[in-house]
Amino acid sequence: MAIETAWWEFREGLVRIRLAADRNLDARVEQTTDAEALPYWAVIWPSAVALGHRLAGSPILPARILELGCGSGLAGLVAAARGSSVTMLDRVGEARERVRTTAVHNELWVHVPESGDWQEWFPGLRWPLIVGADILYERSQHPGLLAAVDRLLEPPGEVWLVDPGRPQALDFFSLAERAGWRVELEFEPPPSDVPAGGEHCGAILFARMTRSSAHG
């Protein structure tokens, strides 16, 4: 099966982002030999589109934003189009390369470090807003993710995480609350403009995490 890629345009207000995405993930999965690096980055998922709309429609964004597990790069590129300085992490090299190419195509600048694994990334910097879409599906990654946002968030900043409402996501937020985070959850309808390739879902879960007054 051949890999088919097509261009898709995200639109929200004055923001226009064109991205390349696979039409069908199966073809790329067939060609992937590393079970730890399945090519989920190659399609645009409903959570990423929902996060993109949230960032595009936010009245104010901070000057610096960090995106974890950026995949196709939609959310971070939207934030860059809004004028934020954006750093984007992904542990898959092909995803990082596609994001760099897409940024150039859209005449945007983003920082995509070669050290893309948040559990092994210690830049000595902090960000006032950390975002991520569809990064909570592996429970084994939850402790490392929580430690990363604790290390990388600049107080009194926020963490925005979007998920299609999986039970694993709720487990992560319970873990965060036990660790002293305040978590606010919203459910919203899935976006109607998801391109072919990304699975559809019944609802989107948007979470805003902040440090509680008792937390470091």
C-alpha positions in Angstrom: 0.0 0.0 0.0 1.4 3.4 -1.0 1.6 6.3 1.3 -0.7 9.1 0.1 -0.2 12.6 1.5 -2.4 15.7 0.8 -2.4 19.3 1.8 -5.1 20.6 4.2 -5.8 24.1 5.4 -6.7 25.1 8.9 -8.8 28.3 9.2 -9.8 30.3 12.3 -10.3 34.0 12.1 -7.2 35.5 10.4 -5.1 32.4 11.0 -4.5 30.2 7.9 -2.1 27.2 8.2 -1.5 24.7 5.4 -0.3 21.3 6.5 0.6 18.0 4.8 -1.1 14.9 6.2 -1.4 11.3 5.3 -4.8 10.2 3.9 -4.5 6.8 5.6 -2.3 5.8 8.5 -2.3 2.1 7.5 0.2 2.5 4.7 2.8 4.1 6.9 2.2 1.7 9.7 3.0 -1.2 7.3 6.4 0.4 6.6 7.2 1.1 10.3 9.5 -1.4 12.0 9.8 0.3 15.4 6.8 -0.5 17.6 7.8 2.3 19.9 7.6 4.9 17.2 4.3 4.3 15.4 3.6 7.1 12.9 0.6 8.7 14.7 2.3 12.0 13.8 1.5 11.6 10.1 -2.2 12.4 10.3 -4.1 15.3 11.9 -6.3 14.2 14.8 -9.4 15.9 16.2 -7.6 16.8 19.4 -5.0 18.7 17.5 -7.6 20.6 15.5 -9.6 21.5 18.6 -6.4 22.8 20.3 -5.6 24.8 17.2 -9.0 26.4 17.3 -8.5 27.1 21.0 -5.2 28.8 20.4 -6.4 30.7 17.3 -9.5 32.0 19.2 -7.8 32.9 22.5 -7.9 36.7 23.1 -4.3 36.8 24.3 -1.5 34.2 24.1 1.8 34.4 26.0 5.0 35.4 24.3 6.4 31.9 24.6 4.7 28.6 24.3 5.9 25.0 24.5 4.1 22.2 22.6 4.7 18.6 23.8 4.3 15.7 21.3 3.7 18.1 18.5 3.0 15.5 15.8 1.8 17.3 12.6 2.6 20.6 14.3 -0.8 22.2 13.9 -1.2 23.7 17.3 2.3 25.1 17.6 2.1 26.6 14.1 -1.2 28.3 14.9 0.4 29.8 18.0 3.3 31.0 15.9 0.9 32.6 13.4 -0.6 34.4 16.4 2.8 35.9 17.2 4.1 33.6 20.0 7.6 32.2 20.0 7.0 28.5 19.9 9.2 25.5 20.9 7.9 22.1 19.7 8.9 18.7 20.9 8.4 15.3 19.3 10.5 12.2 19.8 10.0 11.0 16.2 12.5 12.5 13.8 10.2 12.3 10.8 7.6 14.4 12.7 10.2 17.0 13.6 11.3 17.2 10.0 7.8 17.6 8.7 7.1 20.4 11.2 10.2 22.3 10.1 9.2 21.9 6.5 5.6 23.0 7.2 6.8 26.0 9.1 8.9 27.1 6.2 5.9 26.5 3.8 3.8 28.8 6.0 6.5 31.4 6.4 6.7 30.9 10.1 9.6 30.3 12.5 9.4 27.7 15.3 12.1 26.0 17.3 12.1 22.2 17.0 14.9 20.8 19.1 16.6 17.5 18.1 16.1 16.3 21.7 12.4 15.7 21.3 11.6 13.5 24.3 10.2 15.6 27.1 11.4 13.0 29.7 15.0 13.5 28.7 14.9 17.2 27.8 16.4 19.6 30.4 16.9 23.0 28.7 17.0 25.1 31.9 14.1 27.2 30.6 10.5 27.5 31.6 7.4 28.4 29.6 4.2 30.3 30.7 2.0 28.0 28.6 2.5 24.4 27.8 0.1 22.6 25.4 -0.4 19.1 24.1 -3.0 17.2 22.0 -3.6 13.5 22.2 -0.5 12.7 24.3 -2.2 10.9 27.2 -3.0 7.5 25.7 0.0 5.6 27.3 -0.5 5.3 31.1 3.2 4.4 31.4 4.1 7.9 30.1 2.0 9.7 32.7 4.6 10.1 35.5 7.2 11.3 33.1 4.8 13.8 31.5 3.7 15.1 34.9 7.4 15.5 36.0 8.1 17.3 32.7 5.3 19.9 33.0 6.3 20.5 36.6 9.9 21.1 35.5 9.1 23.2 32.4 6.1 25.3 33.4 6.9 28.9 34.5 4.8 29.9 37.5 2.0 31.0 37.5 1.5 29.5 34.0 -1.0 27.0 32.6 -0.9 23.6 30.9 -3.6 23.0 28.2 -4.1 19.4 27.2 -6.7 18.1 24.7 -7.8 14.5 24.4 -10.8 12.6 22.8 -12.0 11.7 26.3 -10.1 8.4 26.8 -10.2 6.8 30.3 -6.4 7.1 30.3 -6.7 10.9 30.2 -8.9 10.9 33.2 -6.4 8.7 35.0 -3.7 11.3 34.2 -5.7 14.2 35.6 -6.4 12.2 38.8 -2.6 11.6 39.1 -2.0 15.4 38.6 -4.6 16.3 41.3 -3.0 13.9 43.8 0.3 15.6 43.0 -1.1 19.1 43.9 -2.3 20.4 40.6 -5.6 22.1 40.0 -7.4 20.6 37.0 -10.3 22.2 35.2 -12.1 20.0 32.6 -14.4 21.0 29.8 -16.2 18.7 27.2 -17.0 20.1 23.8 -18.2 18.8 20.5 -15.5 17.5 18.2 -14.3 19.8 15.4 -16.1 19.5 12.1 -13.1 20.3 10.0 -10.8 17.2 10.7 -9.2 16.1 7.4 -9.3 12.5 6.1 -7.0 10.2 8.0 -7.7 11.3 11.6 -10.3 9.3 13.4 -13.5 10.9 14.5 -14.6 10.9 18.2 -17.7 11.6 20.2 -16.4 14.5 22.2 -13.3 16.5 23.0 -11.9 16.9 26.5 -10.1 20.2 27.1 -8.1 20.4 30.4 -6.5 23.4 32.0 -3.9 22.7 34.7 -2.4 25.1 37.1 -0.3 24.8 40.2 -2.4 24.9 43.4 -1.3 27.4 46.1 0.2 24.5 48.0 2.2 23.2 45.1 5.8 24.3 44.7 
